[in-house]
Amino acid sequence: MERSSSEIIAENREYTLFSWSVQGTANPMDMAGGQGCWFWTKDGTRYLDFSSQLINLNVGHQHPRVLEAIKKQVDEMCFAGPSMATEPRGQLGKKLAEVTGLQKSFFTLGGSEANENAIKIARLFTGRDKIITRYRSYHGATMGSMTASGDPRRWPVEPGIPGIVRVFDPYCYRCPFGKTPDSCKRECVSHIEEIIQMEGPHTIAAILVEGITGSNGLLVPPDDYYPKLRALCDKYGILLIDDEVMSGFGRTGKWLATQHYGIKPDIVTCAKGLTSGYMPLGAVIVSSEIAEYFETNMLYGGLTYSSHPVSCAAGVANLAVYEEEHVFENVEQQGEYLATRLEEMKVLHPCVGDVRHIGLFSVLELVKDKQTKEPLAPFNGTSPEMGALAKYLKSRGLYAFSRFNMLWVCPPLIIGREDLEHGLGIIEEGLKIVDSMLEPQLTAADD
Ligand SMILES: Cc1ncc(COP(=O)(O)O)c(C=O)c1O
C-alpha cells in the first residue's frame, strides 16, 4: 500500500536519529524523488533545490550518465576489497591527478574521513604534530575533523584530539583586526606567522583551510591571501592542506577554489561534488613529494570501503559530465547573473548587510542595521526574523540553507536562468518580509 508523507516521516522519527538535532524537535520533510534542480515529497509537494541538498548534488538530481555508470558497475562487480586494483579506482585517481596537479589519491567515504586521513598523512610525512586551522571553519563530524573545525559544532566534543591551533579568518566584512581590505596589511596572514613563531615552526605539520569557507559564512579571501599563505607555509616547511569538500568540483567555477588564486596546495581533501553525492566518496589527494615518501614508508591507514568500485565509477562518470557537458561554463554564466542580482538585493534591502559570491557559491549576510552591522541573529543562534524567512521560503517551495544570520544560495551547477530567477524572486519576497519586521525597530531607533 502507498504510504503518505506523514507516515514515512513518523517511521523515520521513531526508528532513526537525525543529525545535528534535538530529536524531539527534529522536523524532517520526506523526499520521494527528484529531477534536475527540483525534488518532491511523497505527497507531491515540489521544491526548487537552492542548496543542492547539502551543497553536494552538483550535477542535479538523477543525472542519467551518473546513474548509468553506477548501474553498470553494480552489474559487473559491486565490491572489491581496498587492497585490490580496479579499473574505476585507477581511472578516478588518474583524473584527479590531472585536474589538481597533484599525484595520488587515498579514497575515503566522505569529507570528514578525508580530513582525518589528511591530518594523519601530514603528521607522518613531516614528523610534526600540530595542525593550524581557522575559527570559522568546518572540517567534519568525526572526532579529529570535528576538533580541527573552528565552528561551535566542535564545542561538545572538546578537548578532542591534541595539537590543533586556531587562527582568525579572512572575514573582511567583520575583520577581526578592525581593518578594511584596501588598506590593511593582511593581518589575517601576518598574525598566523606570529602564531607559528609562538608555537614553534618545527612543531607544526600543516595549515588546514577550506578553499573557500562554506558553512561558516562563505568567506571569499582577498586575491593575495592564498599566495601569502602559500609563501608562509614554504618559509617554515609547513604543508598546506586545502579542504575542497564544499568549494571543489566546479562550485566556484574551477576544479578547486584555490585555483582562482594561482597556488598549489600539498594536499587536497574532497568529497561532495566528487560524485555529486550519488555514491559516498571522499579523497585525500597528495603531492608527488608526499606520494614518494610513502613509496618506502608505511601508510598507516585503511578503510574496508576505501576505493569502493561503485563509488569510483560514479566519480569517473560525474567528472566526465562536468567536462563534456560544459558545466563549469554554466557556473560562470549563471554565477555572473547571480552576483548581479545579489548585489542589487544588497542595495535594495535594509536587512542585507553583505553578499559574498564566487561561481554558484553564495551567501546573503543579514543584519538588523546596515550601519552597526548588528547581525539578524546572534552567532550560533537564531531569531524570529530568520525563522520567518526560512518558513516563508519553504512555504513557497524553495529549499535553501540558512544558519545564524545567513542565507546560502548554492543551486545545482546545471541550473538555468529561469529556475535561478524563480528562486531569487522568492528570496526577494522573503527579504521584504524581513525588512518590514525590522521597520518598527528602525523607527523606534530614530525617535
Ligand atoms: C568544508 C567541509 N569539509 C568537510 C566536511 C565533512 O564532509 P562529510 O559530511 O562528507 O563527512 C564538510 C561537510 O559539510 C565541509 O563542508
The ligand as a Tripos MOL2 file, in Angstrom:
@<TRIPOS>MOLECULE
LIG
   16    16     1     0     0
SMALL
NO_CHARGES

@<TRIPOS>ATOM
      1 C1         34.4290   22.0510    4.0910 C.3       1 LIG1
      2 C2         33.9150   20.7440    4.6030 C.ar      1 LIG1
      3 N1         34.7850   19.8020    4.9990 N.ar      1 LIG1
      4 C3         34.3760   18.6130    5.4470 C.ar      1 LIG1
      5 C4         33.0330   18.3010    5.5290 C.ar      1 LIG1
      6 C5         32.6050   16.9630    6.0440 C.3       1 LIG1
      7 O1         32.2250   16.1520    4.9830 O.3       1 LIG1
      8 P1         31.2610   14.8880    5.2200 P.3       1 LIG1
      9 O2         29.9840   15.4010    5.7540 O.co2     1 LIG1
     10 O3         31.1700   14.2690    3.8490 O.co2     1 LIG1
     11 O4         31.9650   13.9770    6.1670 O.co2     1 LIG1
     12 C6         32.0860   19.2490    5.1170 C.ar      1 LIG1
     13 C7         30.6580   18.9480    5.1900 C.2       1 LIG1
     14 O5         29.8020   19.7650    5.0010 O.2       1 LIG1
     15 C8         32.5330   20.5090    4.6470 C.ar      1 LIG1
     16 O6         31.6850   21.4600    4.2720 O.3       1 LIG1
@<TRIPOS>BOND
     1     1     2 1
     2     2     3 ar
     3     2    15 ar
     4     3     4 ar
     5     4     5 ar
     6     5     6 1
     7     5    12 ar
     8     6     7 1
     9     7     8 1
    10     8     9 2
    11     8    10 1
    12     8    11 1
    13    12    13 1
    14    12    15 ar
    15    13    14 2
    16    15    16 1
@<TRIPOS>SUBSTRUCTURE
     1 LIG1         1 GROUP 0 **** ****
